[in-house]
Amino acid sequence: MTESYDDWELATRAIRAGHHRTAEGEHSEPIFTTSSFVFQSAAEAAARFGGDEPGNIYSRFTNPTVACFEERLAALEGGQSCVATSSGMAAILATCMALLKSGDHIVSSRSIFGTTNVLFNKFLAKVGIETSYVSLSNLSDWEAAIRPETRILYAETPSNPITEVGDIRALADLAHARGLLLVVDNCFCTPALQQPLALGADIVIHSATKYLDGQGRCVGGAVVGDSQLVGEEVFGFLRSAGVTMSPFNAWVFLKGLETLQLRMKAHSENALALALWLEQLDAVERVHYPGLKSHPQYDLAMRQQKSAGGIVSFVVKGGREQAWKVIDATRMLSITANLGDTKTTITHPASTTHGRLTDDEKAAAGIEEGLIRVAVGLEAYEDIQRDLASGLVG
Ligand SMILES: *Cc1c(COP(=O)(O)O)cnc(C)c1O
């Protein structure tokens, strides 16, 4: 990255990092909607193509608006390099394709984003890269699954939808003792709540689609890490494979980042209030939220994260039938599997996002029939609670 932002607090980096003002003196970051760039001379073109001189060539490789987003997110995560991608899945694909080869092996936490599962089990398996799944919070499980061919430990914490929390520092120590890389999907927390690189992780993955945008407008992703792994290797895959972020989407994400800290704080406050309320209802069997003292990794979560985040899930008495009733009784909440939006969303994992799992897989992932996931938004807390109460109280 071109500048050091060490002197700036996170909130300042989120607003100012990465913008190199042009000669026009613009205050807000400009959108460079251009596919290619021109050179002063044939010699300059040759130097750029030859890699002897830095600078833009073509927007599949680099674009100033995308670069501004990359520099800002790198500053927030505390990484040397960031590569922006067309989606969160593209970020995971680019990381795996850049750093793994046929015959390599991944150890991954079991409760990861469903499509990540499909990518690992169907497509990486097809090119000879195998994945073993372990319990996120059980370190000896991770250790036992490591083979001579293992290259990557892959974790998502807190997990979706039951918010299990993994110990990033312990996983990083384990990875490094065995010469492996720790990759952490930081989608649920964002750098506003948790910075995996500072805890020892080697690579951070983002679906910018979620909290980085925060307002449900664009699909995008990013990979953050050091200048070799990410700046050279992941970037090398991206420029050839073309899973590039568009300048317009980068601009939307830049604007999202400016309010990231405020939003994550507000998501966490609403979610904690909701979790505390749910926990004392007769209709509710159990609540999963890392900010509750009843959460099995409460101490770890409070040490590792600034706050507990916006995702709350809970099990209602009466299984699927009652869970569907509670969901259908809401009037304001959006019935959708998306998360990381200002709008609160509600979903039944067992019949949607996790519907393809076998009964055994559901049991291992804690996906009970009565489980409901709420991605708590930024509406007034009273309105969120009242809407959920219609199916839960009285
Ligand atoms: C949504 C999501 C992804 C995938 O991101 P897309 O932008 O939808 O491709 C990956 N990981 C997690 C945790 C997610 O929630």
The ligand as a Gaussian input file, in Angstrom:
#p B3LYP/6-31G(d) Opt

LIG

0 1
 C      -22.493000     -13.790000       1.954000
 C      -21.305000     -14.439000       2.489000
 C      -20.270000     -14.891000       1.652000
 C      -20.355000     -14.796000       0.146000
 O      -20.401000     -13.474000      -0.302000
 P      -21.119000     -13.019000      -1.663000
 O      -20.798000     -11.567000      -1.711000
 O      -22.568000     -13.339000      -1.545000
 O      -20.469000     -13.785000      -2.758000
 C      -19.158000     -15.468000       2.231000
 N      -19.060000     -15.610000       3.573000
 C      -20.031000     -15.200000       4.407000
 C      -19.869000     -15.382000       5.881000
 C      -21.186000     -14.610000       3.908000
 O      -22.163000     -14.224000       4.739000

